[in-house]
Amino acid sequence: MMFSESLHTYRYALAFALVLVSGLYGSVVAGMVTDWYSDDNYSHGFLVPLIAGYFVRERWDDLKAASVAPSNSGLAIIGCALLLLVIASLGTEYFVARSSLVVLIAGMILYFFGTEVFKITRLPIFYLLFMVPLPYIVYNTIALPLKMFVSWFSVSFLKAIGLVVLRDGTIIMFPNITLEVADACSGIRSLVSILALSTAYAFVLQISQVKRWIIIVSSIIIALATNALRVIVTGILANYHGAAAAQGFFHEFAGMAVFVLAMLILVSLGQILRVKTL
């Protein structure tokens, strides 16, 4: 039996399963969407399911023709997902509860359709993990080293071009003004979004796996470099024009500008890799 036929054969079982999943995860998904809306660090979450759907659409012809052989191993994965949900609910651990939805989807695909269908859909399934906001303890653990690195790099550059500047941790001190590298300038906000988008971009391009990994890894470097540039430009303007240059409209505009710049660099890298042989 092929996948297209199985959708009709299992239509009632699949509909019932979707109702159960909606009941179990309705509040989990609603909380996650709220985070996407209220936290700029994870606003890309709205795009992730759409991109995952696009990946499925791209493989739809292969998917329709795939042979279906339901696997009982999917039941074990479904059981693990539900156990994670219960544990996370008892401990109010949102990250685990939300991630368990992706595990559940993987288990359901295996149980209803088997390994061949799972192999075709595993990219969009696991891509959904990008929609899950990081736990704050992980976020803060990553953010501090990034802020320290961006502060160090920016001050080193500013000294190299002749400005008088000192650094104390994430505090950048000029003779007339003191600035602090906040989370928004650390790169973690754009890092999470750019990593998700670069992964999608890498798999949209018709390139080798090696080139895809080059794009994904490069996105981390690009995110850090462009945010360091944001701090450097802000520091130069603040040094010559005062605190107003580092606040308000320019600060918000700079955040958008470095994101656009990072994406332009990323797209350019992808186009270069398309024509280069590795």
C-alpha positions in Angstrom: 0.0 0.0 0.0 1.3 3.5 -0.9 1.1 6.6 1.3 -1.6 8.2 -0.8 -3.8 5.1 -0.3 -3.1 4.9 3.4 -4.4 8.4 4.0 -7.8 7.1 2.9 -7.5 3.7 4.6 -6.5 5.2 8.0 -8.6 8.4 7.7 -10.8 7.7 10.8 -7.8 6.6 12.9 -5.8 9.6 11.9 -8.7 12.0 12.5 -9.2 10.5 16.0 -5.5 10.7 16.7 -5.5 14.4 15.7 -8.4 15.1 18.0 -6.5 13.4 20.9 -3.3 15.4 20.1 -5.2 18.6 19.9 -6.7 17.9 23.4 -3.4 17.0 24.9 -1.3 19.8 23.4 -3.8 22.6 22.8 -2.6 24.6 25.8 1.1 23.7 25.1 0.9 25.1 21.6 -1.1 28.1 22.7 1.6 29.0 25.2 4.3 28.6 22.5 2.5 30.8 20.1 2.2 33.4 22.8 5.9 33.3 23.3 6.4 33.8 19.5 4.2 36.9 19.6 5.6 38.5 22.8 9.3 37.6 22.6 11.2 38.9 19.6 13.9 36.2 20.2 11.4 33.6 18.9 9.2 35.5 16.5 10.6 33.3 13.7 8.5 30.5 15.3 5.6 31.6 13.1 7.6 30.7 10.0 8.9 27.3 11.2 5.6 25.3 10.6 5.2 27.0 7.2 8.8 26.1 6.2 8.3 22.5 7.4 5.1 22.3 5.3 7.1 23.6 2.3 9.6 20.8 2.8 6.8 18.3 2.8 5.3 19.8 -0.4 8.7 19.6 -2.1 8.8 15.8 -1.4 5.1 15.3 -2.0 5.5 13.2 -5.2 8.0 10.9 -3.5 5.8 10.8 -0.4 2.7 9.8 -2.3 4.5 6.9 -3.9 6.2 5.7 -0.7 5.3 2.2 0.5 3.6 2.1 3.9 4.6 -0.5 6.4 3.4 0.5 9.9 6.0 0.0 12.6 5.3 -0.8 16.2 8.5 1.0 17.1 6.5 4.1 16.7 4.4 3.1 19.7 7.5 3.2 21.9 8.3 6.7 20.6 4.7 7.8 21.2 4.9 6.4 24.7 8.2 8.3 25.4 6.6 11.6 24.1 3.6 11.2 26.3 5.8 10.4 29.3 7.8 13.5 28.6 4.6 15.5 28.4 3.4 14.2 31.8 6.8 14.8 33.5 7.1 18.3 32.0 3.5 19.2 33.0 4.2 18.1 36.6 7.4 20.1 36.7 6.1 23.1 34.6 8.9 22.5 32.1 7.7 24.2 29.0 10.7 23.3 26.7 10.3 19.5 27.3 6.5 19.7 26.9 6.8 21.5 23.7 9.6 19.4 22.3 7.6 16.3 23.1 5.1 17.3 20.5 7.8 16.9 17.8 8.7 13.5 19.3 5.1 12.5 19.2 4.8 13.5 15.5 7.8 11.4 14.7 6.3 8.4 16.6 3.0 8.7 14.9 4.6 8.8 11.4 6.5 5.7 12.2 3.5 3.9 13.7 1.0 4.7 11.0 3.2 4.8 7.9 6.6 3.1 8.7 10.2 3.9 8.1 10.1 4.8 4.4 7.7 7.6 4.9 9.6 8.7 8.1 12.8 9.0 6.1 11.1 11.3 3.6 9.5 13.4 6.3 12.2 13.5 8.9 13.6 16.8 7.8 10.4 18.7 8.2 9.6 16.8 11.4 12.9 17.7 13.2 12.9 21.2 11.7 9.9 21.9 13.9 12.3 21.9 16.9 13.3 25.4 15.8 9.9 26.6 16.8 10.4 25.6 20.4 11.8 28.5 22.5 14.9 27.7 24.5 14.6 27.4 28.3 15.8 30.6 30.0 18.6 28.8 31.7 20.0 27.7 28.4 19.3 31.2 26.8 21.2 33.0 29.6 24.0 30.5 29.6 24.6 31.2 25.9 23.9 34.9 26.0 26.6 35.9 28.6 29.5 34.4 26.7 28.2 35.9 23.5 28.0 39.3 25.1 31.5 39.0 26.5 32.8 38.0 23.0 31.0 40.8 21.2 32.2 43.3 23.9 35.8 42.1 23.6 35.9 42.1 19.8 34.2 45.5 19.5 36.5 47.2 22.0 39.5 45.7 20.3 38.4 47.1 16.9 37.6 50.5 18.4 41.0 50.7 19.9 42.6 49.6 16.6 41.0 52.6 14.8 42.3 55.0 17.5 39.4 55.5 19.9 40.0 55.8 23.6 37.8 53.1 25.1 38.0 50.6 28.0 36.0 47.5 28.7 34.8 46.0 32.0 33.0 42.8 31.2 30.1 43.8 29.0 30.5 47.5 29.9 32.2 49.7 27.2 33.5 53.0 28.5 34.3 56.0 26.4 35.6 59.4 27.9 32.1 60.9 27.6 29.7 58.0 27.8 29.4 54.4 29.1 27.5 51.7 27.1 26.4 48.2 28.1 26.2 45.4 25.6 22.6 44.1 26.3 21.2 40.7 25.2 19.8 42.2 22.1 23.3 43.2 21.0 24.9 39.9 22.0 23.8 38.2 18.8 21.7 35.5 20.4 18.5 37.0 19.2 19.6 37.0 15.5 21.6 33.8 16.1 18.5 31.7 16.9 16.5 33.2 14.0 19.3 33.1 11.4 20.2 29.5 12.4 16.6 28.4 11.7 16.4 30.3 8.4 19.9 29.2 7.3 19.0 25.6 7.8 15.9 26.0 5.7 17.9 27.9 3.0 20.6 25.2 3.0 18.1 22.5 2.3 16.2 24.5 -0.3 19.4 24.8 -2.4 20.3 21.9 -4.6 23.8 21.5 -3.1 25.8 18.8 -1.4 25.5 17.9 2.3 29.0 19.4 2.9 27.9 22.7 1.4 24.7 22.7 3.5 26.7 22.3 6.7 29.0 25.1 5.6 26.0 27.4 5.3 24.6 26.4 8.6 27.9 26.8 10.5 28.7 30.0 8.7 25.3 31.4 9.8 26.6 31.4 13.4 29.8 33.3 12.5 27.7 35.7 10.4 25.3 36.4 13.2 28.1 37.2 15.6 30.0 39.3 13.2 27.1 41.5 12.2 26.1 42.1 15.8 29.7 43.0 16.6 29.4 45.5 13.7 26.2 46.9 15.3 28.1 47.5 18.6 31.1 49.0 16.8 28.9 51.5 14.8 26.9 52.3 17.9 30.1 52.9 19.9 31.6 55.2 17.2 28.4 57.3 16.9 28.0 57.5 20.7 31.6 58.6 21.1 31.2 61.5 18.7 27.5 62.4 19.1 26.5 61.3 22.6 24.1 58.9 24.2 21.2 59.9 21.9 23.0 58.2 19.0 22.9 54.9 20.8 19.3 54.9 21.8 15.8 55.3 20.3 15.2 54.9 16.6 18.8 54.2 15.6 19.1 51.3 18.1 15.9 49.7 16.8 16.9 50.4 13.2 20.4 48.9 13.7 18.9 45.7 15.0 16.8 45.2 11.8 19.7 46.4 9.6 22.2 43.8 11.0 19.6 41.1 10.5 19.0 42.1 6.9 22.8 42.3 6.4 23.3 38.9 7.8 20.7 37.4 5.6 22.2 39.1 2.5 25.6 37.6 3.4 24.0 34.2 3.9 22.2 34.3 0.6 25.3 35.4 -1.2 27.3 32.6 0.4 24.7 30.1 -0.8 24.8 31.4 -4.4 28.6 31.2 -4.3 28.5 27.6 -3.1 26.0 26.7 -5.8 28.6 27.3 -8.5 31.7 26.2 -6.6 32.9 22.6 -6.5 33.9 21.2 -3.1 
